Amino acid sequence: MMDHLSVKDQQALKMMAYNRYLFLRYMLAISFFANLNWGIFLIISKSTIAILPILLIILSVGPIYEQLILYNKPLENKELKFSVGYFILQLIINVSLMSTVGIESLYQLLFPFMANNWYGRIGIIGIQMIGIIISFACINKIKKIKKNKDSGYKRLQQLNKALQKEGQTYGK
């Protein structure tokens, strides 16, 4: 498919294919740092529940590695098993954490650094809602990528068609 294209054109196609996963990489980074932040606050509060965000950070290594090796994988090989599993787990954790806001003892155990009033609880609900939306969006994006229904794939196909035309190359 890309044998007759210049090195520059092949790199353009490869980079465009890799950029299909850009949203997932950013959301994975947000999840990583949110869990890191939560873990640090729990450690400072000397809470034994700090193991939960630490475990989520450890489990994010699989999807991070998966994202790193995508650059050298062929376009057809886009199985993101670790990423799907991670975002499903993150979704379950976010829903579970949001449901604990009304239970005072659990709220204080999970968020000892937050004010034990409705302002603190509403803040936690807001943060968990953002996490839920991110997880749903990432799971949906992975499904679209797998089925080649994402907008990045359409742009990639358009560029590939343009490059396939006789005498026309990208960047000249």
C-alpha positions as CSV (number, residue, x, y, z in Angstrom):
1,M,0.0,0.0,0.0
2,M,2.7,2.5,1.0
3,D,5.7,1.0,-0.9
4,H,5.7,3.5,-3.8
5,L,5.3,6.5,-1.5
6,S,8.2,8.7,-0.5
7,V,9.6,8.4,3.1
8,K,8.0,11.7,3.9
9,D,4.6,10.6,2.7
10,Q,4.9,7.3,4.6
11,Q,5.8,9.2,7.8
12,A,2.8,11.5,7.3
13,L,0.4,8.6,7.0
14,K,2.0,6.8,10.0
15,M,1.8,10.0,12.1
16,M,-1.8,10.5,11.1
17,A,-2.7,6.9,12.0
18,Y,-0.9,7.4,15.4
19,N,-2.8,10.6,16.1
20,R,-6.1,8.7,15.9
21,Y,-5.3,7.8,19.5
22,L,-4.4,11.2,20.7
23,F,-7.6,11.8,22.7
24,L,-7.0,8.5,24.5
25,R,-3.5,9.4,25.4
26,Y,-4.6,12.7,26.9
27,M,-7.4,11.1,28.9
28,L,-5.1,8.4,30.1
29,A,-2.7,11.1,31.4
30,I,-5.6,13.0,33.1
31,S,-6.7,9.7,34.8
32,F,-3.1,8.9,35.8
33,F,-2.5,12.3,37.4
34,A,-6.0,12.4,39.0
35,N,-5.3,9.1,40.7
36,L,-1.8,10.3,41.6
37,N,-3.2,13.4,43.2
38,W,-5.9,11.4,45.1
39,G,-3.2,8.9,46.3
40,I,-0.9,11.7,47.5
41,F,-3.7,13.3,49.5
42,L,-4.7,10.0,51.0
43,I,-1.1,9.2,52.0
44,I,-0.7,12.6,53.6
45,S,-4.0,11.9,55.5
46,K,-2.5,8.6,56.5
47,S,-5.4,6.7,55.1
48,T,-5.1,3.0,54.4
49,I,-7.4,3.3,51.4
50,A,-4.5,5.0,49.6
51,I,-3.9,1.5,48.1
52,L,-6.9,2.1,45.7
53,P,-5.4,5.0,43.7
54,I,-2.0,3.4,43.9
55,L,-3.5,0.2,42.3
56,L,-5.2,2.3,39.6
57,I,-1.8,4.0,38.8
58,I,-0.1,0.6,38.6
59,L,-2.9,-0.7,36.4
60,S,-2.5,2.3,34.1
61,V,0.9,1.0,33.1
62,G,-0.6,-1.5,30.6
63,P,-2.6,1.1,28.7
64,I,0.3,3.5,28.7
65,Y,2.6,0.8,27.2
66,E,-0.2,0.0,24.7
67,Q,-0.3,3.6,23.6
68,L,3.5,3.8,23.3
69,I,3.8,0.8,21.0
70,L,1.0,1.9,18.7
71,Y,3.4,4.0,16.6
72,N,5.1,1.0,15.3
73,K,2.0,-1.2,14.8
74,P,0.3,-1.5,11.4
75,L,-2.9,0.3,11.0
76,E,-4.9,-2.9,10.9
77,N,-3.6,-4.0,14.4
78,K,-5.5,-1.7,16.7
79,E,-6.6,-3.9,19.5
80,L,-6.6,-1.9,22.8
81,K,-7.4,-4.6,25.4
82,F,-5.6,-2.9,28.3
83,S,-7.1,0.5,27.5
84,V,-10.6,-0.8,27.3
85,G,-10.2,-2.7,30.5
86,Y,-8.7,0.2,32.3
87,F,-11.4,2.7,31.3
88,I,-14.1,0.3,32.3
89,L,-12.4,-0.2,35.7
90,Q,-12.0,3.6,36.0
91,L,-15.7,4.0,35.2
92,I,-16.7,1.4,37.8
93,I,-14.5,3.1,40.4
94,N,-15.9,6.6,39.6
95,V,-19.5,5.4,39.8
96,S,-18.7,3.6,43.1
97,L,-17.0,6.7,44.6
98,M,-19.8,9.0,43.6
99,S,-22.3,6.7,45.3
100,T,-20.4,6.9,48.6
101,V,-20.9,10.6,48.9
102,G,-24.1,10.2,50.8
103,I,-22.6,7.7,53.3
104,E,-20.7,9.9,55.8
105,S,-18.3,7.2,57.1
106,L,-17.3,6.1,53.6
107,Y,-17.0,9.7,52.5
108,Q,-14.6,10.5,55.3
109,L,-12.6,7.3,54.7
110,L,-12.3,7.9,50.9
111,F,-11.9,11.7,51.0
112,P,-10.5,12.6,54.5
113,F,-8.9,15.7,52.9
114,M,-12.2,17.2,51.8
115,A,-14.6,19.3,53.9
116,N,-17.3,17.2,55.4
117,N,-20.1,19.4,54.2
118,W,-22.2,19.7,51.0
119,Y,-19.6,21.9,49.3
120,G,-17.0,19.1,49.6
121,R,-19.5,16.5,48.6
122,I,-20.7,18.4,45.5
123,G,-17.1,18.9,44.5
124,I,-16.5,15.2,44.7
125,I,-19.7,14.5,42.7
126,G,-18.5,16.9,40.1
127,I,-15.0,15.3,39.8
128,Q,-16.5,11.8,39.6
129,M,-19.0,13.0,36.9
130,I,-16.0,14.3,34.9
131,G,-14.3,10.9,35.4
132,I,-17.4,9.1,34.3
133,I,-17.8,11.2,31.1
134,I,-14.1,10.7,30.3
135,S,-14.3,6.9,30.7
136,F,-17.5,6.7,28.6
137,A,-15.9,8.9,25.9
138,C,-12.7,6.8,25.8
139,I,-14.6,3.5,25.6
140,N,-16.7,4.9,22.8
141,K,-13.6,6.3,21.0
142,I,-11.9,2.8,21.2
143,K,-15.0,1.2,19.8
144,K,-15.1,3.7,16.9
145,I,-11.4,3.2,16.2
146,K,-11.8,-0.6,16.2
147,K,-14.6,-0.3,13.6
148,N,-12.8,2.4,11.6
149,K,-15.7,4.8,12.3
150,D,-13.7,7.6,13.8
151,S,-13.1,10.9,12.1
152,G,-9.3,10.3,12.2
153,Y,-9.7,7.2,10.0
154,K,-11.7,9.2,7.5
155,R,-9.0,11.8,7.3
156,L,-6.4,9.2,7.0
157,Q,-8.2,7.5,4.1
158,Q,-8.6,10.9,2.4
159,L,-4.9,11.6,2.7
160,N,-4.1,8.1,1.5
161,K,-6.3,8.6,-1.6
162,A,-4.7,11.9,-2.4
163,L,-1.2,10.3,-2.1
164,Q,-2.2,7.4,-4.3
165,K,-3.1,9.7,-7.2
166,E,-0.5,9.6,-9.9
167,G,2.1,12.3,-9.6
168,Q,0.7,13.7,-6.4
169,T,2.6,13.5,-3.1
170,Y,2.1,15.0,0.3
171,G,4.5,17.9,1.1
172,K,5.9,18.6,-2.3
